[in-house]
Amino acid sequence: MILRNKGANVVSRPIVMTVTIQVALFLALSPLVLAKSAGESAGAHPLETVSGVGCYSYGDNETPAQAKQAAQTIAQEKAVRSHRVFVQSATKVKNFQLEDNVIQTASAGMLEQIKVEKEEKKGGQEVCVTISAKLSPVSIEEMIQQRINAKDIAQQAEKSRVLSSSSGFGVRVWTNKQDGQFSEGDRLIIYVAPERDGYLKLDYFQADGTVVHLVPNLFSGQVMVKAGQTYTFGDDASSQHFVIQHPFGNETVKAMLSAQPVELPLKSDKPVEDSRDYLKILKAGTRGVGLVGVEQAVSLVTVSKTVKEYQEIRK
């Protein structure tokens, strides 16, 4: 991995690895691309019929066609809400504040064989649409559980504390999207700015339940960073690029800056492991050795292109 900063040349050994994970690390002649695996399609799972009714009142600046599309969108969301799997999971989905995420994902990419059964006008400018569609109970259950797990891990990653806080330490971590909203195919660029010299640890908690140890990893070793510099990961000058792919949901990038290296044992011989196992190691601490420093996290929400387009229509 090459750590590029805007004020000094800090370079560690380049990464040489091939790992297949949610963010896959591909070794090739071209720059390394991080891409998530696994899809969200229903595939060969059995389908059940759902139905919904949506009504939309349109203004003078909208057309009847736009109103019909809006009404159908509402109908599709009501169809998803009525499905038994969503009903069974509704309380937990709401507790994790994932209702919109689940509804939009299922409405946009999981409903199949959508059919407009009825369309009618009510009053002057209200359009109502009744639809039927097919939905796989297995697929929606898997998607809901994946979203819940991703949100839970992201929250735990933000809350976990390894270092003893010190007023002498400070670090900023942010991405190229100020709102933290990324869609499929977007580049993710990570920035880290330490306020004093120290050892950097940078982890990427992904929506598939794995964590990638960006710095240090088994190839780069420990890295000392300098105060007042901005270190960039994933930009055009980096040896690897981060590209948003499947699966989607809540993710977290977490930076630690400490006076001494944070040495936690990895579960395997690769710089990727299960997030929950890793969080248990973090919770257990560093074998009783008190490390002084600071921890900072930035949250991401990733969605597919289909959901992104659906969200634009939904507006």
Sequence and secondary structure as in RCSB ss.txt:
>XXXX:A:sequence
MILRNKGANVVSRPIVMTVTIQVALFLALSPLVLAKSAGESAGAHPLETVSGVGCYSYGDNETPAQAKQAAQTIA
QEKAVRSHRVFVQSATKVKNFQLEDNVIQTASAGMLEQIKVEKEEKKGGQEVCVTISAKLSPVSIEEMIQQRINA
KDIAQQAEKSRVLSSSSGFGVRVWTNKQDGQFSEGDRLIIYVAPERDGYLKLDYFQADGTVVHLVPNLFSGQVMV
KAGQTYTFGDDASSQHFVIQHPFGNETVKAMLSAQPVELPLKSDKPVEDSRDYLKILKAGTRGVGLVGVEQAVSL
VTVSKTVKEYQEIRK
>XXXX:A:secstr
 EEEESSSEEE       B SSSEE  SSS EEEE       TT   EEEEEEEEEE  TTS HHHHHHHHHHHH
HHHHHHHSHHHHHHHHHHHHTT HHHHHHHHHHHT EEEEEEEEEEETTTEEEEEEEEEE HHHHHHHHHHHHHH
HHHHHHHHH   SEE TT  EEEEES TT EEETT EE EEEEESS EEEEEEEE TTSEEEEEES TTT   EE
 TT  EEESSTTSSEEEE  SS EEEEEEEEEESS      SSSSSEEEHHHHHHHHHH STT   EEEEEEEEE
EEE HHHHHHHHHH 
